Structure formats: structure tokens, C-alpha cells
Amino acid sequence: MANTEDVKKYLAYWFQLGKRVVVGNGVASLLPQPVYKGDRYSQEFEECWQKIISPESGDCYLEGTHETIAELLTSVWEMSPCSRCNMPIPMRNVGMPAETCPCNNLPGWPNTDLPAPRSAVDNQSRLIGIRDRLLENLSAKSK
């Protein structure tokens, strides 16, 4: 089952490549920038998410897809890596997969010369891990 966090991560990855969410049955489109602020989603992303899940917004879907965000939040869908580009895409638990990956209309994608979209990074925990490894090496050498 695709949970809320999986769907948010799916959108965040595609937002980094410039894909928009179409809102209100095509009335508007959203592309929050930046997607991340430090180790969490940015305020712009969270505001966009609230619009997407609001019943007043109508059907919302990622550009180039047919599945609505509301559908992706049901137990019928889960997120899996695309076999072509390794980006997250929705897959049905039972039955046929989604018709296409959102990468199908991105010119030049996948492009391994560019950094791939990523999740938020917790700099504090990474720095603490580096510090701890350095201290371990230092104490091992002093013995």
C-alpha cells in the first residue's frame, strides 16, 4: 500500500525534475520550489501537499500520468522504481501497472551525467556519524 509518505516522496522526486502536479481537473498546476529545506520538506512543498489533498482541489495528478493522487493514497497502489530510470512510480498491487512512467516525456532522461533526485538529507546525523568514525580511528591509533 502506498502510504502518505511514499506518495510525498514520489512527488518530491518528480518535482526535482520539473514535473508539475495538475490541480482542479486541469485548472492550475503546482511546482513547489525548493522541495526540501534541510532534512525535511520545505514550507512550499507542504503548502502544495495541503492543496493536493484538499477535497476542494478536485482531481490532482502528476503531469504525464493518469492516476490521481487520491487514487495513489489507496491500498491498490504502491511505489516501485521505474525499470528505465529508477525513479519512483506507482504500481498496482494486483493487476496491470500504471500505463507509463512520468519519465516517458522528459527529453534526455535518464541522464546519468546529472545528479539524480534525492530525499532530504539530515546533515546533523551525517556529521555526527563522521565525527564518531573519526574519534574511533583516533582512539584506535592512540592505543
N, C-alpha and C positions, 0 to 999 in steps of 0.2 A: 504494500500500500504506500502510495506517495503521501508522506506527511507534509505538513506546512513547511517545515524547514527544508525538505528536499525540493519543494516547488520554489521556494525563495532562492535557494542555491542555483537551481536551474535558470531562473530568470536573471540572477546576478551574473552568471557566466555569459549569457547571451547579450545582456546589456553591455558588457565589456567589449563586445564585437559590434556594437551599434544597432543591434536588433531592438525594435520598439515593441511595446505592448499596445495593441489596438483596444480602445476602450469605447464602451457605449455603442456597440454594434457598428463601429467604423467612424463615429463622430469625431474622435480625437485619438492621438497616440502619445504614449509616455516613454521617456528615456531618461531616467534619473542619472545625474552626474554630480559628484562622484558616486560610485556604487558602495564603496567602503570608506569608513573613517576609522583608521587604526585597526583594531581587532574585531570590529562589528560593522553592521550595515550602517550606511550614512543616514542622516535625517531625511535627505531627499528620497533615498530608496524606501525608507519606512513610510513616508507620506504617499509615495507611489503605491506601495503594497496596500495601504488602507483604502486607496481609491479602487484598486483592482478587486478587493474582496467586498467592497460595499455593494449591497443589492441595487442601489440607485445607478450604478455604473453599467448595468446590463451585461451582455456577454463581452468578456475580455479574453484576448488570446495573443500569443506571441506572433509577430509578423512571420509569414511563411508557414504557419501551422494551421490546423483545423480544429484542434482540441481547445476548448475553453479552459481558463484557469480553474473555474468551478468544477469542471469535469476531472481535471488533474488532481483535485483535492479529494476525490472519492476513492474508494478501495479498489476500483477497477484498474488504476494506473500505478506504475512505479517508475522511478528514474533509473536509466541504464546508460552506459557510454555508447555513443554512436560508433558503429564499426568503421566508418570512414574517417571521422575526425576526433573521436574520443571525447567529445563534448556530451554533457548530459542531455538525454532525450527521453520523452515519455514512451513507455512500453506498456501495453495491456498485460495484465496478469494472465488472462485467458483470451484466446482468440488471436486475431491479427494485430501486428504492431501498428503504430502511427504510420500514416502514408509516407511522410518524408521527414527528414531531419531539417531543422532550420538552417543547416549549412548548405542546403541544396541551391540556394540563390545568392550565396556570398562569393563574389568573384575572388579567385585565388586562394580559397580556403579549402583544406587546411594548409597553413603556411608555417612550416617548421622553422623558418628563419625569424619569426616573431615570437615573443613570449606568449605562451598560452594563457587564456583567462585563468584566474585562480580564486581561491577562497580567501577570506580575510586572514591576516596574519597577526598572531598575538606576539608582538615584539618583546614584551616583558618576559614571557615564559621562555622564548627562544634565547634571549640574553642570559637569563638565569641558567639555562642548560649549558650554554657556552662557558659561563663563569664556573659552574660546578665541574665541568670537564677539565678546565684549566687548573683549578685547585687540586683536582685528583692527580693530574700529571705532575704538578709542582710537588705535592706531598710524596708521590711515588719516587721522584728523582732525589728528594732530600733524604730518603731512607737508606 
